[in-house]
Amino acid sequence: MTEAPDASRPYIERNRRNLPAGTAVGWLKAGWRDFMVSPGPSLVYGAAVFMVSLAIVWTLFALGLDYILFPALAGFMVVGPLIAIGLYEKSWAIAAGQPVSLSRMIFVRPKSGAQVWFTGAILCLLMLVWMRAAVLIYALFFGLLPFPGLDHITSMLFTTPTGWAMLLVGSVAGGVFAAFAFAISTFSVPMLFDEETDAFTAMGTSISLVWNNISVMIAWGSIVLALFLLSVATGLLGLVVVFPVLGHGTWHAYKAMR
């Protein structure tokens, strides 16, 4: 069981764990172990995430909003920790020696109550801000030129000076956004599930834990990104397994940090 932080130590020191980067692989393995304990509920959970994601992508194409597909996929990683709250419940139940069930994973009762949903609203707002920023970046370089569609955007980006400039600026802006979103969301939702606290304290603590354990968190973020891109490459089908494993792994990362 994780020891409570010593309140007499400086705040930064309380949030520094000095864990090697390789620890992130251990979190992934722990996530896989939890996934394999009564895998049915986790698979159903992952399948639900896959179906909802597929429905959102279909809706974007149906409404002619395919130009925000890539920002939307990036934004998915922002709200991912909130969507995974049922997986934290399963990992907690396994550690406590309690029975695992799908209903328990769906009807979760966070210790912080509505604060976790307030955090979710903030994360959703952050995702919308990023999607709007991505559209503005496109307009900054291509003006009112209509979005050419996914089948032509690659050649536009990689064969023209304007496209390269947009890729550079977009990558820098996206990197800053991704780093901030990762820092505030990774541990805030697990913390709100596990402890009685408020949303801003949880987000501030998450930022501190990420910043003061930067090497292992870069490794974990790289694992999350790689597996998410792998899921995208499979037409999102990989989310059926990848999302639950990463959700369980995030819970173990949180417990290791707290």
Summary of the structure (lengths in Angstrom):
residues: 258
radius of gyration: 19.2
end to end distance: 10.2
largest distance: 58.7
contacts: 801
relative contact order: 0.19
helix: 77%
strand: 0%
